[in-house]
Amino acid sequence: MSLTIQTKTREEVQRSLAAYLPGGPLWESAMVPGTNLNAVMAGLSGILLDVEVFNEVYSSEFIPSSQGTSFLEEWEDAVSIPDDCFPGQLEPDRTVRRLHVIVKLALLGAQTADDFERIALILGSVVEVSSLAENILPPYSVPFTPADLQESPFIIVVEGDDIATAVPPYSVPFDLSSSESILECLFKKIKPVNCNVLFRNTN
């Protein structure tokens, strides 16, 4: 949530400053053009106006969940982008890069299936995350993956439309050199160390 800052004109700031001056003939020239006091007040009001403009930009742009990207490089440095999953400045679209920063922040403390699903949603994918143990017994979901009952609780199944880059059934011709998606890369990095992740395309 950003602050709402009403930006004034330079003359409005100068009048506001002049209102704080003591009364009397010594200070009457504060708003009289061409006087020394007026020049001083104009200079001070310009500085204060610059501060107000900076506060407006800072308020609307600093938090990465807003639409701003003015502090994008600083946020990328803070969350260690680029990395194995995010290209950083190799991505030309600054809005996409801002989204990647938000995802990296969302990864902090991610543990549950709901956490995984929310992260996928930020990236634009609707997925269902479950343990293979939940569908290893009949009736099977299709396609199903034969697995040992003892190992099945430690296999995380991620299902969604076009989320896996290279899994059977393959279209023909197919390219075995396809690189994994950001979603696949992330889930493999944040999964518990004793688990494996299985991706399924549902479409």
Legacy VTK file of the C-alpha trace (Angstrom):
# vtk DataFile Version 3.0
C-alpha trace
ASCII
DATASET POLYDATA
POINTS 203 float
0.000 0.000 0.000
1.500 3.328 -1.072
1.019 6.724 0.539
-1.079 9.339 -1.228
1.003 12.484 -1.584
-0.521 15.637 -3.024
2.149 17.451 -5.002
1.952 21.259 -4.778
3.155 23.889 -7.199
6.299 25.871 -6.407
4.242 28.999 -5.688
2.005 27.066 -3.274
5.064 25.788 -1.396
6.504 29.307 -1.256
3.260 30.744 0.127
3.180 27.967 2.710
6.732 28.839 3.808
5.927 32.533 3.964
3.002 31.824 6.255
5.459 30.589 8.909
7.413 33.874 8.938
6.813 36.388 11.725
4.622 39.382 10.993
5.924 42.901 10.500
7.494 45.000 7.731
10.813 43.104 7.833
9.183 39.969 6.406
6.631 41.500 4.035
8.934 41.134 1.022
8.800 37.317 1.194
6.248 37.283 -1.622
7.449 40.427 -3.435
9.260 39.473 -6.666
12.771 40.857 -7.044
13.562 41.116 -3.325
16.328 39.173 -1.630
13.939 37.487 0.804
11.684 36.436 -2.056
14.679 34.864 -3.837
15.619 32.948 -0.676
12.047 31.720 -0.247
11.882 30.684 -3.913
15.089 28.658 -3.542
13.873 26.915 -0.395
10.493 26.153 -1.920
12.197 24.569 -4.949
14.175 22.249 -2.681
11.070 21.285 -0.698
9.168 20.652 -3.919
11.928 18.301 -5.108
11.652 16.419 -1.810
7.878 16.075 -2.245
8.306 14.729 -5.785
10.923 12.242 -4.567
8.595 11.100 -1.755
5.828 10.543 -4.289
8.090 8.439 -6.533
9.508 6.544 -3.545
6.058 5.788 -2.148
4.597 4.532 -5.439
7.654 2.706 -6.778
9.597 1.300 -3.835
7.378 -1.695 -3.017
7.812 -4.245 -5.836
4.149 -5.295 -5.700
3.191 -1.891 -7.132
3.458 -1.075 -10.827
6.741 0.796 -10.540
10.141 -0.431 -11.684
12.364 2.508 -10.670
14.096 0.438 -7.949
14.109 -2.784 -9.967
17.887 -3.236 -10.055
18.137 -2.696 -6.294
15.420 -5.291 -5.636
17.083 -7.786 -7.981
20.342 -7.369 -6.063
18.481 -7.835 -2.764
16.883 -11.144 -3.821
19.950 -12.418 -5.765
18.662 -12.162 -9.327
19.955 -13.348 -11.749
20.174 -16.948 -10.552
19.617 -20.459 -11.915
15.931 -19.744 -12.593
15.646 -16.020 -13.331
17.601 -14.271 -16.117
17.635 -10.800 -14.530
18.660 -8.074 -16.950
18.754 -10.554 -19.845
14.942 -10.317 -19.720
14.048 -7.169 -21.728
10.604 -6.645 -20.175
10.957 -4.744 -16.882
7.416 -5.718 -15.857
8.380 -9.398 -16.130
11.526 -8.724 -14.136
9.419 -7.052 -11.420
7.220 -10.160 -11.343
10.311 -12.316 -10.855
11.300 -10.203 -7.840
7.819 -10.717 -6.357
8.130 -14.473 -6.873
11.535 -14.563 -5.162
10.007 -12.759 -2.173
7.065 -15.175 -2.188
9.504 -18.104 -2.014
10.617 -17.071 1.476
9.258 -19.695 3.840
7.315 -21.591 1.145
6.620 -25.116 2.463
3.058 -26.297 1.903
1.147 -27.365 -1.206
-0.848 -24.134 -0.940
2.423 -22.157 -0.990
3.490 -23.944 -4.180
0.130 -23.278 -5.805
0.209 -19.567 -4.908
3.710 -19.187 -6.360
2.582 -20.833 -9.591
-0.403 -18.477 -9.718
1.881 -15.437 -9.476
3.709 -16.806 -12.520
0.400 -17.183 -14.344
-0.099 -20.938 -13.981
-2.954 -22.701 -12.196
-1.602 -25.942 -10.747
-2.666 -28.604 -8.291
0.036 -29.856 -5.934
-0.341 -33.160 -4.101
1.618 -36.162 -2.917
1.816 -39.157 -5.237
0.590 -41.203 -2.256
-2.804 -39.538 -2.698
-3.414 -41.166 -6.101
-1.196 -44.243 -6.134
-4.126 -46.535 -5.347
-7.172 -47.075 -7.593
-8.991 -45.244 -9.027
-5.923 -43.782 -10.771
-5.652 -40.347 -12.288
-4.574 -40.503 -15.925
-1.731 -40.615 -16.702
-0.633 -42.391 -13.535
2.896 -43.095 -12.317
3.700 -46.518 -10.835
5.688 -46.050 -7.657
6.613 -47.854 -4.495
4.136 -47.206 -1.675
6.958 -46.332 0.715
8.407 -43.751 -1.677
5.125 -42.232 -2.857
4.661 -39.768 0.069
7.977 -38.195 -0.926
7.018 -37.557 -4.553
5.352 -34.178 -5.085
2.990 -34.182 -8.061
2.439 -30.837 -9.801
-0.369 -30.857 -12.377
-1.408 -28.040 -14.699
-1.793 -26.920 -18.294
1.515 -26.751 -20.194
3.665 -26.555 -17.065
6.180 -29.260 -18.025
8.488 -28.573 -20.948
9.617 -32.085 -21.873
7.505 -34.978 -20.631
5.718 -37.770 -22.475
3.594 -38.039 -24.496
5.846 -36.074 -26.863
4.665 -34.245 -29.946
6.495 -35.254 -33.137
9.103 -34.072 -33.878
10.271 -33.363 -30.331
13.371 -31.659 -28.965
15.148 -33.424 -26.110
17.255 -30.316 -25.471
14.268 -28.263 -24.267
15.162 -26.252 -21.195
12.975 -26.382 -18.128
10.512 -23.614 -17.347
10.937 -21.109 -14.515
8.175 -22.932 -12.634
9.977 -26.288 -12.900
13.269 -24.712 -11.879
11.749 -23.008 -8.839
9.846 -26.018 -7.557
12.945 -28.185 -7.804
14.888 -25.615 -5.781
12.326 -25.116 -2.997
11.163 -28.724 -2.584
12.125 -30.527 0.627
15.493 -32.199 0.238
14.033 -35.679 0.770
11.410 -35.263 -1.962
11.271 -35.410 -5.745
8.952 -33.383 -7.966
6.885 -34.882 -10.777
5.335 -32.511 -13.327
2.246 -33.480 -15.316
0.594 -31.626 -18.167
-3.152 -31.992 -17.802
-4.140 -30.706 -21.242
LINES 1 204
203 0 1 2 3 4 5 6 7 8 9 10 11 12 13 14 15 16 17 18 19 20 21 22 23 24 25 26 27 28 29 30 31 32 33 34 35 36 37 38 39 40 41 42 43 44 45 46 47 48 49 50 51 52 53 54 55 56 57 58 59 60 61 62 63 64 65 66 67 68 69 70 71 72 73 74 75 76 77 78 79 80 81 82 83 84 85 86 87 88 89 90 91 92 93 94 95 96 97 98 99 100 101 102 103 104 105 106 107 108 109 110 111 112 113 114 115 116 117 118 119 120 121 122 123 124 125 126 127 128 129 130 131 132 133 134 135 136 137 138 139 140 141 142 143 144 145 146 147 148 149 150 151 152 153 154 155 156 157 158 159 160 161 162 163 164 165 166 167 168 169 170 171 172 173 174 175 176 177 178 179 180 181 182 183 184 185 186 187 188 189 190 191 192 193 194 195 196 197 198 199 200 201 202
